[in-house]
């Protein structure tokens, strides 16, 4: 993992990366009918959770998929989501 992060940093594509604390320390806010409900973690019923993130600056979706694939293989996750950031 350290070698890949070093490579991404040297390539100038990695902007930020971090792991996230477990859901025990989290909260969810649900919105419905103009009202909000706060749900404290942990979220044992969750099937999908975001455990960390990496922000890349890349010229194309294809390159983002290439780097994300390598990242996912190193951190051994079942899925990596690639999203464009609004306003970047």
LINJOPE-V888359 format. One line per field, one symbol per residue. phi: phi as a letter, one per 30 degrees, with the letter a starting at -180 (. if undefined). psi: psi as a letter, one per 40 degrees, with the letter a starting at -180 (. if undefined). burial: 1 if it has 24 or more other C-alpha atoms within 12 Angstrom, else 0. A space follows every 50 residues. Layout:
phi: ???
psi: ???
burial: ???
This chain:
phi: .ddddddddddicdcaaadcdedeccbccccahicbbccdddcdddcbbd caabcccbdadddddddddddddddhcdabccbdddic
psi: ddddddddddeedhdiiiiiiiedeiiihhhhfeiihhhiiigdehdhih eiihhihieiddddddddddddddegidihhhiihhe.
burial: 00001001000011000000000000000000000000000000000010 00011111000001001100100000000101000000
